[in-house]
Amino acid sequence: MADKLSNEDILEQLRNGSAKFELVSSPLHSISAAAPSWNTNFIGDTGSRFFARISSSLGGQSPAMKKVERFSVEKVTGDGRCLFRALVKGMAYHKGIALNPREERENADELRLAVKEVICDNKGERNLYEEALIAITVDESLKRYCQRIVRHDFWGGESELLVLSKLCKQPIIVYIPEHEVCLLQLSGFNDITIFGYGSEFKSKNWKPRKVVRLLYSGKNHYDLLV
């Protein structure tokens, strides 16, 4: 059996285009049967989880795949704003807009400050984001969080995704290499865990919005998938 690729190898192949995501709409039995009880820093009931595989060859599609989607990685500057940068790039991409570096930075900062206004400056509105508040206060006090989020190098994550998916009415999917979550080892392929936010904004009750897909590297960095 061939040695399994390391996380760094997988991410590099995704970035340079030699590997592509293969998203399984219904996980194969061997995946679901082996899935462990999830014990992560993510709020378990806030998003849907699916599975994907990484194909090392575009011509090697498995006949067992019921639905396949392929994405390439759009690199995002790692200056502390990466989550917000990736989101604004993704939303602009779906509108056919190419942001220049200044616009990307300024729009990313606007997203960060929008979270601050909701969570820190408006108690009435804050109560509409209970899941985000839970995620925030697991690790620190709300006061400390509000002191940190004003910094331009504030790292966004789960809490901010919960707020922004709802605030912007934007469905978001985050792809995370499986072994970044729980060190699960499955032979034959590399798994991807996927967390979904704002899925209600894809329903017929709302004006449909295209999903923004992000790749989380496991090192507090997000890139955009297109």
C-alpha positions in Angstrom: 0.0 0.0 0.0 1.3 3.4 -0.9 2.2 5.8 1.9 -0.5 8.3 2.8 0.3 11.9 1.8 1.0 14.3 4.6 -1.3 17.3 5.1 1.4 19.6 3.6 1.6 17.5 0.5 -2.1 17.5 0.0 -2.4 21.3 0.4 0.5 21.9 -2.0 -1.1 19.6 -4.6 -4.4 21.5 -4.3 -2.6 24.8 -4.7 -0.5 23.9 -7.7 -3.4 22.2 -9.4 -2.1 18.6 -9.5 -4.9 17.5 -7.2 -8.6 18.4 -7.2 -11.4 17.9 -4.7 -14.0 15.2 -5.4 -17.0 16.0 -3.3 -19.2 13.0 -2.5 -22.9 14.0 -2.1 -23.6 10.8 -0.2 -20.6 9.5 1.8 -19.4 6.0 1.0 -20.3 3.4 3.6 -16.7 2.8 4.5 -16.4 6.5 5.4 -19.5 6.8 7.4 -19.0 3.5 9.2 -15.5 4.5 10.4 -16.4 8.1 11.4 -15.5 8.8 15.1 -17.4 10.8 17.6 -16.4 14.4 16.8 -14.6 16.2 19.5 -13.3 19.5 18.2 -13.4 23.2 19.0 -16.3 23.6 16.5 -19.9 23.9 17.7 -21.3 20.5 16.7 -24.8 21.4 15.8 -24.2 24.6 13.9 -23.2 23.2 10.5 -23.6 20.2 8.2 -20.7 17.8 7.7 -20.1 16.0 4.5 -17.1 14.2 3.0 -14.9 14.6 0.0 -12.0 12.9 -1.5 -8.9 14.2 -3.3 -8.2 12.8 -6.7 -4.5 12.9 -7.8 -5.6 12.5 -11.4 -8.5 14.2 -13.1 -9.0 11.2 -15.2 -9.3 8.8 -12.3 -12.8 9.4 -11.2 -14.3 6.6 -9.1 -17.5 5.0 -10.5 -18.8 5.0 -6.9 -19.0 8.8 -6.9 -22.6 9.9 -7.2 -21.7 13.6 -7.6 -18.3 15.2 -8.2 -17.4 18.8 -8.0 -13.8 20.0 -8.6 -12.3 23.2 -7.2 -9.0 25.0 -7.5 -7.3 27.0 -4.7 -7.2 30.8 -4.9 -4.4 31.8 -2.5 -5.2 34.4 0.1 -2.7 36.7 1.8 -1.8 35.5 5.3 -1.8 38.7 7.2 -4.3 37.9 9.9 -7.2 38.9 7.7 -7.2 35.7 5.7 -10.7 34.5 6.7 -12.2 37.9 5.9 -10.1 38.3 2.7 -11.3 34.8 1.5 -14.9 35.7 2.1 -14.8 39.0 0.3 -12.9 37.5 -2.6 -15.4 34.7 -2.8 -18.5 36.9 -2.7 -16.9 39.3 -5.3 -16.0 36.3 -7.5 -19.6 35.2 -7.7 -20.6 38.7 -8.7 -17.9 38.7 -11.5 -15.9 41.4 -9.7 -12.1 41.3 -9.4 -10.9 43.2 -6.3 -7.6 45.0 -6.3 -5.3 44.6 -3.3 -6.5 47.8 -1.6 -10.2 46.9 -2.1 -9.7 43.4 -0.8 -8.0 44.6 2.3 -10.5 47.4 3.0 -13.5 45.1 2.4 -12.0 42.4 4.7 -11.6 45.0 7.4 -15.2 46.1 6.9 -16.4 42.5 7.4 -14.3 42.2 10.7 -15.8 45.5 12.0 -19.3 44.4 11.0 -18.8 41.4 13.4 -17.6 43.8 16.1 -20.7 46.0 15.7 -23.1 43.1 16.0 -21.3 41.3 18.9 -19.8 44.1 20.8 -21.7 47.3 20.1 -25.4 46.3 20.0 -26.7 44.1 22.8 -30.1 43.7 21.2 -28.7 42.5 18.0 -26.0 40.4 19.7 -28.8 38.1 21.1 -29.6 37.1 17.6 -26.2 35.3 17.3 -26.4 33.0 20.3 -24.3 30.3 18.7 -21.5 32.7 17.9 -21.6 34.0 21.5 -21.3 30.5 22.8 -18.3 29.8 20.5 -16.6 33.1 21.6 -17.1 32.6 25.4 -15.8 29.0 25.4 -12.3 30.4 25.2 -12.4 33.9 26.5 -14.6 36.6 28.0 -16.7 38.8 25.7 -14.9 41.8 26.9 -11.5 40.4 25.9 -12.9 39.3 22.5 -14.2 42.9 21.9 -10.7 44.3 22.7 -9.0 41.9 20.3 -11.4 42.2 17.3 -10.5 45.8 16.7 -7.0 44.8 15.7 -6.4 44.5 11.9 -4.5 41.2 12.5 -7.4 39.6 14.4 -7.7 36.0 13.2 -11.3 35.1 12.3 -12.7 31.6 12.7 -15.8 29.7 13.8 -17.5 32.6 15.6 -17.1 35.0 12.8 -18.3 32.5 10.2 -21.5 32.0 12.3 -22.0 35.8 12.4 -21.2 36.6 8.8 -23.1 33.7 7.2 -26.2 35.1 8.9 -25.4 38.8 8.6 -24.6 38.6 4.9 -27.1 35.9 4.2 -24.3 34.0 2.6 -23.9 30.2 2.6 -20.3 29.2 3.4 -18.6 25.8 3.3 -15.2 25.2 5.0 -13.1 22.3 3.9 -10.8 20.9 6.5 -8.3 18.0 6.0 -9.6 15.1 8.1 -6.4 14.6 10.1 -6.4 18.2 11.1 -9.5 17.4 13.1 -9.0 14.0 14.7 -6.0 12.2 13.3 -8.3 9.6 11.7 -6.5 7.3 9.4 -8.4 5.6 6.6 -6.6 3.6 4.0 -7.0 4.2 0.3 -7.7 7.9 0.1 -7.5 11.2 2.0 -10.7 12.4 3.7 -11.9 16.0 3.9 -14.3 17.1 6.6 -16.6 19.9 5.6 -18.5 22.4 7.8 -21.4 24.3 6.4 -22.8 27.7 7.5 -25.8 29.6 6.4 -27.3 26.7 4.4 -30.8 28.3 4.9 -29.9 31.0 2.5 -29.8 28.5 -0.3 -33.4 27.6 0.1 -36.3 28.8 -2.0 -37.4 31.1 0.8 -34.5 33.4 0.0 -33.0 34.8 -3.1 -30.5 32.0 -3.8 -26.8 32.8 -3.2 -23.9 30.9 -4.5 -21.8 29.1 -1.9 -18.5 30.6 -0.9 -16.1 27.7 -0.3 -13.0 28.0 1.9 -10.0 25.7 2.5 -8.7 25.8 6.1 -5.1 24.7 6.3 -5.1 23.8 10.0 -2.6 26.5 10.7 -5.1 29.4 11.2 -5.1 30.1 7.5 -8.0 30.2 5.0 -7.7 30.1 1.2 -10.6 30.4 -1.3 -11.9 27.5 -3.4 -13.3 28.4 -6.9 
